[in-house]
Each structure stands twice: as C-alpha cells, then as structure tokens.
Amino acid sequence: MVRLFLFAIAILLMPLQAFALSKPPVIHPYIVSEEPFGYAPFTWFIFDVYEISLWQDGRNFTYQRPFALSIKYSMGFSSDDLVDRTFEEIKNIHRVDQSFIDTYQDKLRQAFPDVEDGQTLTALFIPSKGVQFFHENQRTAAIWSTDF
C-alpha cells in the first residue's frame, strides 16, 4: 500500500534530480548510487515546505531492490501533522480501512518525531522485510511487514 504511494512520488521526482540533496549516510549499506533516482522541492504558495529525494540503484525503479525516500524540511511540523498527512496521502492512492490506520498509527508516530527547519527524515524500504525510519540519521522505528 505504501509502496504505491512511494512509487507515485518516485515518478514525480525524476525531472529535478540534478538539484538533489546529499545521500543520507544511513542508506550506504543498501544503496551504492551517489546520485538520487529522483528529486523534487515542494512549495506551498510562496513557502518552501521541503525537498525530497528518492534513492535506488539501477536505471529502472523496482520494489525488488532497496530504496529510500529522504525529506529535508524547510519548516517545522509536529509528529501528529506528519502522521495525519501520511495517512491522507495513502488514502488518496489506495483504499485502506480503519484497521490499517489503527495498526500502523502508533508506529508512525514513533517513526516521525516533530521536525524543525533543516531537519531530515528518511524511510528505507528493504524488499521482503519492511521499512526503517530515521530522523537526522538516527533510527526512530521499523515496520517489519510487507503489508505496509
């Protein structure tokens, strides 16, 4: 479910990769490439909100290889805001019921602490295992489930 969301982001990121953020150190053991697969800044009206980079080895995106999304924030957000927005985006691209949200809501709150301007969150997907989450390159949580 989240994989579809991540794939949609990956497609949007491709044209701007030349401006990408630096590679997060936490993904070095899983992703060799020094260039992102894709990159995009997000601006809301006149406000810079964040920059996002997708990292994966190879020329074609696939769920068969590890990939990472790294978001550098240009303003602060609470953990609750990040979790709520994540579920809104998941609902926009995939049907999920309340049990899905109930299952993962607390884990995402652990994964997404409050962020401030200049801080980075990274999600690292490992095929057949799940996702690890990092705040400023420190692991905050892991969801070891292929359902997520």
N, CA, C and O of each residue as an XYZ file, in Angstrom:
592
protein
N       0.811     -1.182      0.000
C       0.000      0.000      0.000
C       0.859      1.251      0.000
O       0.692      2.128     -0.848
N       1.758      1.331      0.932
C       2.664      2.466      0.978
C       3.593      2.424     -0.220
O       4.042      3.469     -0.690
N       3.887      1.235     -0.719
C       4.767      1.116     -1.870
C       4.201      1.860     -3.076
O       4.953      2.485     -3.824
N       2.886      1.800     -3.274
C       2.262      2.528     -4.376
C       2.437      4.029     -4.181
O       2.719      4.753     -5.136
N       2.272      4.491     -2.957
C       2.473      5.895     -2.628
C       3.915      6.303     -2.927
O       4.154      7.349     -3.529
N       4.866      5.484     -2.508
C       6.275      5.784     -2.738
C       6.604      5.779     -4.224
O       7.403      6.594     -4.683
N       5.992      4.862     -4.987
C       6.217      4.814     -6.426
C       5.692      6.084     -7.099
O       6.351      6.635     -7.981
N       4.520      6.545     -6.693
C       3.954      7.771     -7.261
C       4.885      8.953     -7.014
O       5.081      9.790     -7.895
N       5.447      9.019     -5.833
C       6.401     10.079     -5.528
C       7.630      9.938     -6.412
O       8.167     10.932     -6.902
N       8.074      8.707     -6.615
C       9.265      8.468     -7.431
C       9.081      9.020     -8.845
O      10.003      9.623     -9.394
N       7.927      8.825     -9.425
C       7.670      9.308    -10.776
C       7.722     10.836    -10.811
O       8.256     11.425    -11.751
N       7.169     11.461     -9.792
C       7.165     12.923     -9.746
C       8.553     13.515     -9.555
O       8.809     14.652     -9.952
N       9.442     12.750     -8.952
C      10.760     13.264     -8.608
C      11.764     13.247     -9.754
O      12.743     13.993     -9.712
N      11.561     12.448    -10.742
C      12.581     12.205    -11.759
C      13.149     13.455    -12.435
O      14.371     13.529    -12.566
N      12.371     14.434    -12.869
C      12.946     15.515    -13.662
C      13.910     16.434    -12.915
O      14.732     17.083    -13.563
N      13.852     16.520    -11.614
C      14.630     17.501    -10.872
C      15.835     16.925    -10.145
O      16.392     17.583     -9.266
N      16.241     15.737    -10.483
C      17.259     15.065     -9.687
C      18.606     15.777     -9.672
O      19.406     15.520     -8.773
N      18.885     16.637    -10.599
C      20.174     17.328    -10.615
C      20.358     18.241     -9.405
O      21.490     18.568     -9.050
N      19.277     18.651     -8.775
C      19.346     19.567     -7.638
C      19.264     18.836     -6.302
O      19.085     19.473     -5.264
N      19.386     17.558     -6.309
C      19.076     16.721     -5.154
C      19.933     16.972     -3.932
O      21.019     17.548     -3.998
N      19.396     16.515     -2.813
C      20.090     16.556     -1.537
C      21.229     15.546     -1.531
O      21.290     14.659     -2.382
N      22.115     15.688     -0.580
C      23.201     14.712     -0.473
C      22.656     13.383      0.039
O      21.617     13.330      0.696
N      23.368     12.333     -0.273
C      22.949     10.978      0.078
C      22.975     10.797      1.599
O      23.985     11.092      2.238
N      21.871     10.314      2.184
C      21.862     10.061      3.629
C      22.818      8.929      3.991
O      22.782      7.876      3.355
N      23.669      9.118      4.995
C      24.634      8.077      5.367
C      23.986      6.739      5.736
O      24.588      5.687      5.523
N      22.777      6.767      6.283
C      22.142      5.532      6.754
C      21.777      4.574      5.624
O      21.504      3.400      5.873
N      21.770      5.063      4.387
C      21.399      4.169      3.285
C      22.612      3.578      2.576
O      22.450      2.726      1.703
N      23.817      4.004      2.926
C      25.035      3.498      2.265
C      25.122      1.969      2.224
O      25.512      1.430      1.189
N      24.782      1.250      3.287
C      24.905     -0.217      3.210
C      23.946     -0.870      2.206
O      24.160     -2.014      1.804
N      22.896     -0.154      1.802
C      21.860     -0.737      0.955
C      21.830     -0.182     -0.461
O      21.399     -0.865     -1.390
N      22.291      1.061     -0.629
C      22.205      1.728     -1.924
C      23.578      2.316     -2.251
O      24.104      3.142     -1.505
N      24.148      1.884     -3.368
C      25.502      2.270     -3.749
C      25.520      3.622     -4.476
O      26.452      4.407     -4.300
N      24.518      3.888     -5.272
C      24.498      5.082     -6.107
C      24.743      6.356     -5.296
O      24.218      6.527     -4.196
N      25.550      7.237     -5.870
C      25.797      8.539     -5.255
C      24.873      9.609     -5.823
O      24.882     10.751     -5.364
N      24.082      9.241     -6.816
C      23.113     10.147     -7.421
C      21.709      9.653     -7.099
O      21.457      8.449     -7.147
N      20.805     10.546     -6.778
C      19.431     10.121     -6.488
C      18.720      9.655     -7.749
O      19.060     10.054     -8.863
N      17.744      8.816     -7.549
C      16.895      8.367     -8.651
C      15.977      9.510     -9.080
O      15.630      9.637    -10.254
N      15.590     10.337     -8.111
C      14.718     11.473     -8.383
C      14.764     12.483     -7.258
O      15.209     12.175     -6.152
N      14.309     13.677     -7.538
C      14.339     14.774     -6.570
C      13.236     15.773     -6.901
O      12.916     15.980     -8.071
N      12.650     16.397     -5.871
C      11.687     17.480     -6.091
C      11.589     18.358     -4.858
O      11.559     17.860     -3.733
N      11.540     19.657     -5.070
C      11.204     20.559     -3.962
C       9.680     20.685     -3.903
O       9.004     20.530     -4.920
N       9.146     20.963     -2.726
C       7.711     21.208     -2.594
C       7.520     22.587     -1.992
O       8.024     22.885     -0.909
N       6.778     23.429     -2.714
C       6.473     24.786     -2.264
C       4.964     24.929     -2.200
O       4.247     24.469     -3.090
N       4.492     25.563     -1.154
C       3.061     25.833     -0.986
C       2.891     27.342     -1.025
O       3.352     28.045     -0.126
N       2.235     27.838     -2.056
C       2.158     29.268     -2.343
C       3.580     29.828     -2.424
O       4.310     29.494     -3.358
N       3.985     30.655     -1.488
C       5.339     31.216     -1.518
C       6.262     30.555     -0.504
O       7.412     30.968     -0.357
N       5.778     29.539      0.193
C       6.549     28.923      1.265
C       7.256     27.648      0.794
O       6.629     26.749      0.235
N       8.564     27.586      1.028
C       9.299     26.347      0.811
C       8.934     25.405      1.948
O       9.093     25.757      3.117
N       8.446     24.207      1.621
C       7.994     23.258      2.633
C       9.047     22.180      2.861
O       9.458     21.940      3.996
N       9.488     21.524      1.773
C      10.522     20.501      1.902
C      11.149     20.205      0.554
O      10.659     20.632     -0.491
N      12.245     19.462      0.603
C      12.885     18.885     -0.575
C      12.901     17.380     -0.347
O      13.203     16.917      0.753
N      12.579     16.624     -1.378
C      12.510     15.174     -1.244
C      13.378     14.512     -2.311
O      13.381     14.927     -3.470
N      14.103     13.493     -1.908
C      14.935     12.717     -2.826
C      14.577     11.245     -2.718
O      14.331     10.727     -1.629
N      14.551     10.588     -3.854
C      14.359      9.144     -3.923
C      15.697      8.534     -4.312
O      16.341      8.987     -5.259
N      16.113      7.512     -3.584
C      17.394      6.843     -3.821
C      17.168      5.381     -4.136
O      16.475      4.682     -3.397
N      17.753      4.912     -5.234
C      17.745      3.490     -5.583
C      18.817      3.246     -6.633
O      19.062      4.095     -7.491
N      19.448      2.098     -6.563
C      20.410      1.710     -7.587
C      19.667      1.275     -8.841
O      18.534      0.799     -8.763
N      20.299      1.438     -9.994
C      19.711      0.988    -11.255
C      19.026      2.110    -11.994
O      18.810      3.200    -11.462
N      18.688      1.815    -13.240
C      18.057      2.814    -14.106
C      16.535      2.783    -14.047
O      15.884      3.778    -14.364
N      15.963      1.650    -13.645
C      14.517      1.499    -13.586
C      14.095      1.232    -12.150
O      14.681      0.395    -11.462
N      13.078      1.948    -11.710
C      12.580      1.755    -10.351
C      11.919      0.390    -10.224
O      11.183     -0.043    -11.110
N      12.195     -0.287     -9.102
C      11.566     -1.573     -8.813
C      11.471     -1.774     -7.308
O      12.299     -1.277     -6.544
N      10.450     -2.508     -6.901
C      10.319     -2.872     -5.482
C      11.200     -4.064     -5.120
O      11.213     -4.501     -3.969
N      11.923     -4.583     -6.081
C      12.788     -5.741     -5.849
C      14.153     -5.338     -5.285
O      14.920     -6.197     -4.851
N      14.458     -4.043     -5.290
C      15.714     -3.534     -4.728
C      15.391     -2.523     -3.624
O      14.339     -1.884     -3.656
N      16.286     -2.380     -2.655
C      16.068     -1.360     -1.616
C      15.950      0.038     -2.239
O      16.579      0.342     -3.253
N      15.137      0.864     -1.607
C      15.077      2.268     -1.992
C      14.802      3.103     -0.749
O      14.323      2.598      0.266
N      15.113      4.384     -0.851
C      14.918      5.282      0.280
C      14.311      6.592     -0.196
O      14.615      7.079     -1.284
N      13.449      7.149      0.640
C      12.938      8.499      0.458
C      13.523      9.347      1.572
O      13.458      8.970      2.742
N      14.087     10.475      1.221
C      14.664     11.366      2.210
C      14.039     12.740      2.036
O      14.032     13.289      0.934
N      13.513     13.297      3.126
C      12.825     14.581      3.077
C      13.533     15.554      4.021
O      13.657     15.301      5.219
N      13.991     16.668      3.455
C      14.588     17.732      4.255
C      13.561     18.853      4.369
O      13.144     19.434      3.368
N      13.160     19.148      5.604
C      12.093     20.114      5.852
C      12.620     21.535      5.899
O      13.709     21.796      6.409
N      11.825     22.448      5.358
C      12.159     23.872      5.376
C      11.307     24.630      6.385
O      11.381     25.855      6.471
N      10.505     23.906      7.140
C       9.695     24.469      8.213
C       9.367     23.346      9.194
O       9.536     22.170      8.875
N       8.910     23.702     10.361
C       8.618     22.703     11.380
C       7.240     22.087     11.236
O       6.293     22.730     10.782
N       7.146     20.805     11.640
C       5.879     20.075     11.672
C       5.861     19.191     12.901
O       6.893     18.670     13.323
N       4.679     19.027     13.470
C       4.546     18.113     14.612
C       4.452     16.677     14.107
O       4.122     16.428     12.948
N       4.745     15.757     14.989
C       4.614     14.335     14.676
C       3.191     14.018     14.216
O       2.993     13.299     13.236
N       2.210     14.556     14.926
C       0.812     14.296     14.563
C       0.497     14.797     13.158
O      -0.205     14.125     12.402
N       1.017     15.983     12.803
C       0.795     16.510     11.453
C       1.386     15.576     10.395
O       0.751     15.303      9.376
N       2.605     15.090     10.643
C       3.267     14.206      9.682
C       2.514     12.887      9.526
O       2.333     12.397      8.411
N       2.084     12.322     10.633
C       1.354     11.043     10.582
C       0.012     11.226      9.879
O      -0.353     10.431      9.013
N      -0.720     12.270     10.251
C      -2.024     12.514      9.618
C      -1.876     12.713      8.116
O      -2.656     12.167      7.335
N      -0.880     13.489      7.710
C      -0.676     13.757      6.289
C      -0.260     12.488      5.536
O      -0.666     12.272      4.394
N       0.541     11.666      6.183
C       0.943     10.399      5.566
C      -0.273      9.531      5.274
O      -0.394      8.982      4.179
N      -1.171      9.404      6.239
C      -2.370      8.592      6.017
C      -3.295      9.224      4.972
O      -3.943      8.504      4.212
N      -3.366     10.557      4.924
C      -4.161     11.213      3.880
C      -3.625     10.843      2.500
O      -4.395     10.523      1.594
N      -2.317     10.887      2.346
C      -1.715     10.563      1.044
C      -1.911      9.089      0.700
O      -2.188      8.754     -0.452
N      -1.770      8.215      1.679
C      -2.005      6.788      1.427
C      -3.446      6.576      0.978
O      -3.694      5.817      0.041
N      -4.399      7.234      1.634
C      -5.810      7.099      1.270
C      -6.086      7.632     -0.135
O      -6.988      7.143     -0.815
N      -5.317      8.630     -0.573
C      -5.514      9.199     -1.914
C      -5.149      8.220     -3.025
O      -5.684      8.311     -4.130
N      -4.256      7.296     -2.746
C      -3.808      6.400     -3.820
C      -4.186      4.940     -3.594
O      -4.036      4.116     -4.496
N      -4.674      4.612     -2.397
C      -5.018      3.222     -2.123
C      -6.130      3.165     -1.087
O      -6.157      3.954     -0.142
N      -7.030      2.240     -1.273
C      -8.097      2.050     -0.288
C      -7.543      1.363      0.947
O      -7.023      0.250      0.879
N      -7.660      2.036      2.061
C      -7.279      1.435      3.343
C      -8.444      1.608      4.297
O      -9.159      2.609      4.259
N      -8.620      0.619      5.150
C      -9.680      0.724      6.138
C      -9.099      1.200      7.464
O      -7.885      1.338      7.615
N      -9.975      1.444      8.403
C      -9.553      1.961      9.702
C      -8.623      0.998     10.426
O      -7.778      1.436     11.207
N      -8.756     -0.296     10.188
C      -7.874     -1.256     10.855
C      -6.416     -1.080     10.406
O      -5.496     -1.269     11.201
N      -6.207     -0.718      9.133
C      -4.858     -0.434      8.653
C      -4.272      0.754      9.411
O      -3.138      0.699      9.888
N      -5.041      1.808      9.515
C      -4.599      3.005     10.231
C      -4.331      2.675     11.693
O      -3.305      3.076     12.242
N      -5.246      1.947     12.324
C      -5.067      1.573     13.733
C      -3.809      0.741     13.940
O      -3.120      0.885     14.950
N      -3.514     -0.127     12.983
C      -2.345     -1.000     13.089
C      -1.041     -0.218     13.049
O      -0.107     -0.540     13.783
N      -0.963      0.804     12.202
C       0.314      1.484     11.968
C       0.429      2.887     12.556
O       1.507      3.479     12.509
N      -0.640      3.425     13.102
C      -0.617      4.808     13.582
C       0.418      5.046     14.685
O       1.188      6.003     14.608
N       0.445      4.207     15.689
C       1.413      4.396     16.780
C       2.844      4.213     16.296
O       3.744      4.925     16.742
N       3.064      3.269     15.390
C       4.407      3.038     14.866
C       4.877      4.250     14.053
O       6.049      4.622     14.120
N       3.976      4.860     13.293
C       4.362      6.044     12.534
C       4.614      7.248     13.444
O       5.469      8.081     13.146
N       3.884      7.340     14.536
C       4.168      8.418     15.494
C       5.581      8.260     16.072
O       6.285      9.244     16.297
N       5.972      7.029     16.302
C       7.338      6.763     16.766
C       8.341      7.080     15.656
O       9.411      7.629     15.920
N       7.996      6.737     14.428
C       8.901      6.935     13.290
C       9.094      8.409     12.960
O      10.188      8.827     12.580
N       8.031      9.196     13.104
C       8.050     10.611     12.715
C       7.996     11.509     13.941
O       6.904     11.855     14.391
N       9.121     11.892     14.486
C       9.103     12.854     15.590
C       8.788     14.251     15.036
O       8.725     14.440     13.822
N       8.595     15.205     15.915
C       8.472     16.594     15.469
C       9.728     16.955     14.686
O      10.829     16.543     15.052
N       9.569     17.719     13.612
C      10.728     18.161     12.833
C      10.772     19.681     12.812
O       9.749     20.358     12.916
N      11.991     20.194     12.675
C      12.221     21.628     12.576
C      12.879     21.943     11.244
O      13.354     21.046     10.547
N      12.905     23.211     10.898
C      13.557     23.677      9.682
C      14.979     23.128      9.599
O      15.766     23.268     10.534
N      15.296     22.501      8.465
C      16.641     21.969      8.242
C      16.822     20.516      8.632
O      17.865     19.931      8.341
N      15.827     19.910      9.288
C      15.955     18.508      9.694
C      15.457     17.576      8.594
O      14.655     17.951      7.739
N      15.971     16.330      8.654
C      15.687     15.342      7.616
C      15.085     14.066      8.201
O      15.530     13.572      9.237
N      14.075     13.548      7.524
C      13.517     12.220      7.794
C      13.819     11.347      6.584
O      13.717     11.794      5.442
N      14.191     10.098      6.845
C      14.474      9.147      5.775
C      13.736      7.847      6.049
O      13.727      7.351      7.175
N      13.117      7.300      5.010
C      12.476      5.984      5.077
C      13.229      5.071      4.120
O      13.388      5.394      2.943
N      13.693      3.934      4.623
C      14.454      2.965      3.833
C      13.644      1.684      3.704
O      13.398      0.995      4.694
N      13.227      1.367      2.476
C      12.457      0.157      2.193
C      13.414     -0.966      1.818
O      14.275     -0.801      0.954
N      13.254     -2.105      2.475
C      14.063     -3.283      2.187
C      13.111     -4.397      1.738
O      12.263     -4.833      2.517
N      13.242     -4.859      0.492
C      12.305     -5.870     -0.033
C      12.195     -7.094      0.870
O      13.176     -7.541      1.464
N      11.005     -7.612      0.955
C      10.672     -8.812      1.728
C      10.870     -8.628      3.229
O      10.757     -9.593      3.985
N      11.160     -7.422      3.670
C      11.340     -7.165      5.102
C      10.437     -6.051      5.597
O       9.611     -6.277      6.481
N      10.575     -4.862      5.049
C       9.773     -3.733      5.500
C      10.529     -2.424      5.390
O      11.374     -2.252      4.512
N      10.215     -1.496      6.294
C      10.725     -0.136      6.217
C      11.376      0.260      7.536
O      10.848     -0.021      8.612
N      12.530      0.918      7.439
C      13.171      1.531      8.600
C      13.047      3.040      8.443
O      13.093      3.565      7.331
N      12.890      3.734      9.573
C      12.732      5.183      9.567
C      13.855      5.822     10.366
O      14.286      5.293     11.391
N      14.326      6.980      9.877
C      15.437      7.685     10.506
C      15.117      9.180     10.606
O      14.551      9.766      9.683
N      15.481      9.777     11.717
C      15.406     11.222     11.899
C      16.823     11.708     12.138
O      17.470     11.302     13.104
N      17.308     12.580     11.255
C      18.688     13.061     11.368
C      19.673     11.890     11.457
O      20.626     11.926     12.236
N      19.430     10.861     10.655
C      20.280      9.668     10.538
C      20.298      8.789     11.789
O      21.172      7.932     11.927
N      19.360      8.988     12.686
C      19.204      8.120     13.858
C      17.905      7.335     13.685
O      16.847      7.916     13.444
N      17.996      6.024     13.808
C      16.795      5.194     13.610
C      15.748      5.504     14.670
O      16.037      5.538     15.866
N      14.524      5.728     14.201
C      13.408      6.017     15.102
C      12.443      4.846     15.212
O      11.814      4.651     16.252
N      12.324      4.068     14.140
C      11.365      2.947     14.151
C      11.607      2.064     12.946
O      12.317      2.433     12.011
N      11.002      0.895     12.990
C      10.997     -0.027     11.858
C       9.645     -0.707     11.818
O       9.074     -1.040     12.856
N       9.142     -0.908     10.623
C       7.926     -1.686     10.426
C       8.321     -2.880      9.575
O       8.452     -2.781      8.355
N       8.507     -4.006     10.242
C       8.933     -5.220      9.554
C       7.707     -5.976      9.102
O       7.318     -6.979      9.700
N       7.103     -5.479      8.036
C       5.918     -6.095      7.459
C       5.865     -5.755      5.983
O       6.079     -4.604      5.602
N       5.588     -6.728      5.161
C       5.445     -6.465      3.737
C       4.051     -5.898      3.422
O       3.817     -5.442      2.302
N       3.132     -5.919      4.380
C       1.818     -5.329      4.183
C       1.879     -3.814      4.171
O       1.033     -3.158      3.564
N       2.857     -3.270      4.825
C       2.992     -1.817      4.880
C       3.739     -1.357      3.653
O       3.972     -0.160      3.485
